[in-house]
Amino acid sequence: MGSSCQDVAQTVTEIVARRPVLEPVLRAFEPLLEAREAVSAELAEVLRDAAVHLPEFRPERASNGVPLLVDMSMTGMAAGIRRAAEAILPLLVSQQAVAPYKTALEEFFSQPVKEGEVDSREELAEVLLTGSTEAFAGVADKCGVPPEVLDFVAGFVLSPVLRALAGQANPEHGESPWDAAGVWRQGYCPVCGTFPSMAWLDRPSLDEKNAYLSGGGGKKHLHCSLCGTNWKFRRGACPSCGKEGDGTMEILHESSGARGERLDWCTQCNSYCPTVDLREREGIPDMDVMALGMMHLDMVASRKKLRPLKPSFWNMF
């Protein structure tokens, strides 16, 4: 998205200035989001040194809707997951819903890494990516934590590892391979397979090779909150059910002062995704903070019986 993106603190400050009522929630999660960002950068170097690589992008698999991590073994990830837990778990266990399971979670994530044995942290990463509810419940049982609590915690703890992996596919300049190839047409993430927590419409851009050529902006991108990946998607299509065409996607926004904030919702399956039109804003917000900062629209969606593409603690009312 470019070097002009706001960081977590800048986006929080901007949202709080406009919506003071959201300050308690945003301030509570600001340290957590900042820690995730910092440990992701640290783990990127750890993975490079350990020669752990994201699978090569293959257009033929992408055209069939297969995410890069769908069949990648998580063997060798335990040390990275443990490091992420050291940074993030102390912040998570301060949350009221997580606090009763502090000891069980600390024991689960801080256990020594044993060579040649199945590591339960790597097993957790694999079942989270496959989406198997039954297998996830089995890991939660071994951990001694309710599945819904472990799901919340695992999303934050595993995210820096997955973001470090996903970042290997992002070039310094130009498009990511799934956008450049133009073969990824799914509403779920091309890296980890998770549905997006946010969408954004890009700004007008100048062609760096020809100053007289420019794009008008408005292309739609989806954002994955788990691995941090962004990818292009068709504006008239629903990421959930795939239907598209006139009348499929509707927009829900405030009558005034929205600054590009809205919900794009599907008339066919009643799913929705928070969206921000960057053409109506000065800065480019941190998309993970932005998803939290649009909680007021999530409440409106709940009253309309719409369901979020990516269920999260703040949009399940």
C-alpha positions as CSV (number, residue, x, y, z in Angstrom):
1,M,0.0,0.0,0.0
2,G,3.0,2.2,0.1
3,S,5.3,3.9,2.6
4,S,2.7,6.7,3.4
5,C,0.6,4.3,5.5
6,Q,-0.2,5.4,9.0
7,D,1.0,3.2,11.8
8,V,-1.2,1.7,14.6
9,A,-0.8,4.7,16.9
10,Q,-1.5,7.3,14.2
11,T,-4.7,5.5,13.1
12,V,-5.9,5.1,16.6
13,T,-5.4,8.8,17.3
14,E,-7.2,9.8,14.2
15,I,-10.2,7.6,14.9
16,V,-10.4,8.6,18.6
17,A,-10.5,12.3,17.5
18,R,-13.6,11.6,15.4
19,R,-15.2,9.0,17.6
20,P,-14.3,9.4,21.3
21,V,-16.8,6.7,22.3
22,L,-14.5,4.1,20.8
23,E,-11.4,5.2,22.7
24,P,-11.6,2.6,25.5
25,V,-11.6,-0.3,23.1
26,L,-9.0,1.1,20.7
27,R,-6.6,2.0,23.5
28,A,-7.0,-1.4,25.1
29,F,-6.0,-3.1,21.8
30,E,-3.4,-0.6,20.7
31,P,-0.5,-2.2,22.6
32,L,-1.5,-5.6,21.3
33,L,-1.6,-4.5,17.6
34,E,1.7,-2.7,18.0
35,A,3.3,-5.8,19.6
36,R,2.1,-7.9,16.7
37,E,3.6,-5.6,14.2
38,A,7.0,-5.5,16.0
39,V,7.3,-9.2,16.5
40,S,6.3,-9.8,12.8
41,A,9.3,-7.8,11.7
42,E,11.5,-9.7,14.1
43,L,10.2,-13.1,13.0
44,A,10.8,-12.2,9.3
45,E,14.5,-12.2,10.0
46,V,14.3,-15.4,12.1
47,L,12.5,-17.3,9.3
48,R,15.0,-16.1,6.7
49,D,17.9,-17.3,8.9
50,A,16.2,-20.6,9.4
51,A,15.6,-21.0,5.7
52,V,11.8,-21.3,6.2
53,H,10.1,-20.1,3.0
54,L,6.6,-19.5,1.8
55,P,5.7,-22.0,-1.0
56,E,6.3,-20.7,-4.5
57,F,3.3,-19.1,-6.1
58,R,1.9,-21.3,-8.8
59,P,-0.7,-19.6,-11.1
60,E,-2.4,-23.0,-12.0
61,R,-3.1,-23.7,-8.3
62,A,-4.2,-20.1,-7.7
63,S,-6.6,-20.3,-10.6
64,N,-8.2,-23.3,-8.8
65,G,-8.5,-21.3,-5.6
66,V,-5.8,-23.0,-3.6
67,P,-4.1,-20.7,-1.0
68,L,-0.3,-20.9,-0.6
69,L,-0.4,-22.3,3.0
70,V,-3.1,-24.8,2.5
71,D,-0.8,-27.9,2.6
72,M,2.4,-26.4,4.0
73,S,3.7,-28.2,7.0
74,M,4.1,-26.1,10.1
75,T,7.0,-28.2,11.3
76,G,9.8,-26.0,12.4
77,M,7.5,-23.1,13.4
78,A,7.3,-23.9,17.1
79,A,10.2,-21.6,18.1
80,G,8.6,-18.7,16.2
81,I,5.2,-19.3,17.7
82,R,6.8,-19.4,21.2
83,R,8.6,-16.1,20.5
84,A,5.3,-14.5,19.4
85,A,3.6,-15.8,22.5
86,E,6.2,-14.3,24.7
87,A,5.5,-10.8,23.3
88,I,1.7,-11.1,22.9
89,L,0.3,-13.4,25.5
90,P,1.0,-11.1,28.5
91,L,-1.2,-8.5,26.7
92,L,-3.9,-11.0,25.9
93,V,-4.3,-12.5,29.4
94,S,-5.2,-9.0,30.7
95,Q,-8.5,-9.4,28.8
96,Q,-11.3,-10.4,31.1
97,A,-12.4,-13.4,28.9
98,V,-8.8,-14.8,28.7
99,A,-7.6,-14.1,32.3
100,P,-9.0,-17.3,33.9
101,Y,-6.9,-19.4,31.5
102,K,-3.6,-17.6,32.0
103,T,-1.7,-20.5,33.4
104,A,-3.0,-23.1,30.9
105,L,-2.1,-20.8,28.0
106,E,1.3,-19.9,29.3
107,E,2.1,-23.6,29.8
108,F,0.9,-24.5,26.3
109,F,2.8,-21.8,24.4
110,S,6.0,-21.7,26.5
111,Q,6.8,-25.5,26.6
112,P,10.3,-26.4,25.3
113,V,10.7,-27.2,21.6
114,K,11.5,-30.9,21.3
115,E,13.3,-32.3,18.3
116,G,11.5,-35.2,16.5
117,E,8.2,-34.9,18.4
118,V,4.9,-33.6,17.2
119,D,4.6,-30.1,18.7
120,S,1.2,-29.0,19.8
121,R,1.8,-25.4,18.8
122,E,2.5,-26.5,15.2
123,E,-0.5,-28.7,15.3
124,L,-2.6,-25.6,16.4
125,A,-1.3,-23.6,13.5
126,E,-2.2,-26.4,11.0
127,V,-5.7,-26.9,12.3
128,L,-6.3,-23.1,12.3
129,L,-5.4,-22.9,8.7
130,T,-7.4,-26.0,7.6
131,G,-10.5,-24.7,9.4
132,S,-11.3,-28.1,11.0
133,T,-13.6,-27.3,13.9
134,E,-13.3,-30.9,15.3
135,A,-9.5,-30.9,15.1
136,F,-9.3,-27.4,16.7
137,A,-11.6,-28.6,19.5
138,G,-9.1,-31.5,20.1
139,V,-6.2,-29.1,20.5
140,A,-8.2,-26.9,22.8
141,D,-9.0,-29.9,24.9
142,K,-5.3,-30.7,25.2
143,C,-4.6,-27.1,26.1
144,G,-7.3,-27.0,28.7
145,V,-8.9,-23.9,27.2
146,P,-12.4,-23.5,25.7
147,P,-12.2,-23.5,21.9
148,E,-13.6,-20.0,21.6
149,V,-11.0,-18.6,23.9
150,L,-8.2,-20.5,22.2
151,D,-9.4,-19.3,18.8
152,F,-9.2,-15.7,19.9
153,V,-5.8,-16.1,21.4
154,A,-4.4,-18.2,18.6
155,G,-5.4,-15.6,16.0
156,F,-3.2,-13.0,17.7
157,V,-0.3,-15.3,18.6
158,L,0.0,-17.1,15.3
159,S,-0.6,-13.9,13.2
160,P,3.0,-12.5,13.5
161,V,4.4,-15.9,12.2
162,L,2.0,-16.0,9.3
163,R,2.6,-12.3,8.5
164,A,6.4,-12.9,8.5
165,L,5.8,-15.8,6.0
166,A,3.3,-13.8,3.9
167,G,5.7,-10.9,3.7
168,Q,8.2,-13.0,1.7
169,A,5.9,-12.8,-1.3
170,N,5.6,-9.0,-1.2
171,P,8.1,-7.3,-3.5
172,E,9.6,-3.9,-2.6
173,H,8.1,-2.5,-5.8
174,G,5.2,-3.6,-7.9
175,E,2.4,-6.1,-7.3
176,S,2.2,-9.2,-5.3
177,P,2.3,-12.4,-7.5
178,W,-1.4,-13.2,-7.1
179,D,-2.3,-9.6,-8.3
180,A,0.3,-9.5,-11.0
181,A,-0.8,-12.8,-12.4
182,G,-4.5,-11.9,-12.2
183,V,-5.5,-15.5,-11.5
184,W,-6.7,-15.1,-7.9
185,R,-10.5,-14.5,-8.0
186,Q,-11.5,-15.7,-4.6
187,G,-12.9,-13.7,-1.7
188,Y,-10.6,-15.5,0.8
189,C,-6.9,-14.8,1.3
190,P,-4.5,-16.2,-1.4
191,V,-1.9,-17.0,1.4
192,C,-3.8,-18.4,4.4
193,G,-7.4,-18.9,3.1
194,T,-9.0,-16.6,5.7
195,F,-11.9,-14.3,4.8
196,P,-11.0,-10.5,4.9
197,S,-11.7,-8.3,7.9
198,M,-11.5,-5.1,5.8
199,A,-11.7,-3.9,2.2
200,W,-10.3,-0.6,0.7
201,L,-10.6,1.3,-2.6
202,D,-7.3,2.7,-3.8
203,R,-6.4,6.2,-4.7
204,P,-5.6,7.6,-8.1
205,S,-2.0,6.8,-9.1
206,L,0.6,8.0,-11.5
207,D,2.6,5.6,-13.7
208,E,6.2,5.8,-12.5
209,K,7.5,5.1,-16.0
210,N,5.2,7.7,-17.7
211,A,4.1,10.8,-15.8
212,Y,1.4,11.4,-18.3
213,L,-0.4,8.1,-17.6
214,S,-2.5,7.7,-14.4
215,G,-5.1,5.4,-13.0
216,G,-8.3,6.8,-11.6
217,G,-8.2,4.8,-8.5
218,G,-11.2,3.0,-7.0
219,K,-9.9,-0.6,-7.5
220,K,-11.0,-2.8,-4.6
221,H,-8.6,-4.6,-2.4
222,L,-9.4,-7.1,0.5
223,H,-7.3,-7.3,3.7
224,C,-6.6,-10.4,5.7
225,S,-6.3,-9.7,9.5
226,L,-4.6,-13.0,10.1
227,C,-1.5,-12.9,7.8
228,G,-1.8,-9.2,6.7
229,T,-2.1,-10.0,3.0
230,N,-3.9,-7.6,0.6
231,W,-5.3,-8.7,-2.7
232,K,-7.4,-7.2,-5.5
233,F,-11.1,-8.2,-5.9
234,R,-14.0,-7.4,-8.2
235,R,-16.1,-4.5,-6.9
236,G,-19.4,-5.9,-8.0
237,A,-18.8,-9.4,-6.6
238,C,-19.5,-10.8,-3.1
239,P,-16.4,-12.3,-1.5
240,S,-18.5,-14.8,0.4
241,C,-20.9,-16.4,-2.1
242,G,-19.2,-15.2,-5.3
243,K,-22.3,-13.8,-6.9
244,E,-21.9,-10.6,-8.9
245,G,-23.8,-8.3,-11.2
246,D,-26.2,-5.3,-10.8
247,G,-28.0,-5.3,-7.5
248,T,-25.7,-7.9,-5.8
249,M,-23.6,-5.5,-3.7
250,E,-25.2,-2.6,-1.8
251,I,-23.5,0.1,0.3
252,L,-24.4,1.1,3.9
253,H,-22.9,4.3,5.3
254,E,-23.6,7.3,7.4
255,S,-25.7,10.1,5.9
256,S,-22.8,12.6,6.4
257,G,-19.2,12.8,7.5
258,A,-18.4,9.2,6.6
259,R,-15.0,10.0,5.1
260,G,-15.1,6.9,2.9
261,E,-16.2,4.5,5.7
262,R,-19.0,2.1,4.7
263,L,-20.2,-1.5,4.7
264,D,-20.4,-3.4,1.4
265,W,-23.0,-6.0,1.8
266,C,-24.4,-8.8,-0.4
267,T,-28.2,-8.9,-1.1
268,Q,-27.8,-12.6,-2.0
269,C,-26.2,-14.1,1.2
270,N,-26.4,-11.1,3.6
271,S,-22.7,-11.1,4.3
272,Y,-20.8,-7.8,4.7
273,C,-17.3,-6.4,4.8
274,P,-16.3,-3.0,6.3
275,T,-14.8,-0.9,3.5
276,V,-12.9,2.4,3.3
277,D,-12.6,4.5,0.2
278,L,-9.1,6.1,0.3
279,R,-10.1,8.6,-2.3
280,E,-12.1,10.3,0.4
281,R,-9.3,10.4,3.0
282,E,-6.0,12.2,3.4
283,G,-4.0,9.4,5.1
284,I,-3.9,5.7,4.5
285,P,-5.0,4.0,7.8
286,D,-3.7,0.9,9.4
287,M,-6.4,-1.6,8.2
288,D,-6.5,-3.7,11.3
289,V,-7.1,-0.6,13.5
290,M,-9.6,0.6,10.9
291,A,-11.7,-2.6,11.2
292,L,-12.0,-1.9,14.9
293,G,-12.7,1.7,14.3
294,M,-15.8,0.9,12.2
295,M,-17.5,-0.9,15.1
296,H,-20.4,1.6,14.9
297,L,-21.3,0.2,11.4
298,D,-21.0,-3.4,12.6
299,M,-23.7,-2.5,15.1
300,V,-26.0,-1.2,12.4
301,A,-25.3,-4.4,10.3
302,S,-26.2,-6.6,13.3
303,R,-29.6,-4.8,13.5
304,K,-30.1,-5.5,9.8
305,K,-29.4,-9.2,10.4
306,L,-26.3,-9.1,8.2
307,R,-23.3,-11.3,9.1
308,P,-19.6,-10.3,9.0
309,L,-17.3,-12.0,6.5
310,K,-14.8,-12.4,9.3
311,P,-16.3,-12.9,12.7
312,S,-14.3,-11.0,15.4
313,F,-14.8,-10.2,19.0
314,W,-16.1,-6.7,18.1
315,N,-18.7,-7.6,15.5
316,M,-20.5,-10.5,17.1
317,F,-23.3,-8.8,19.0
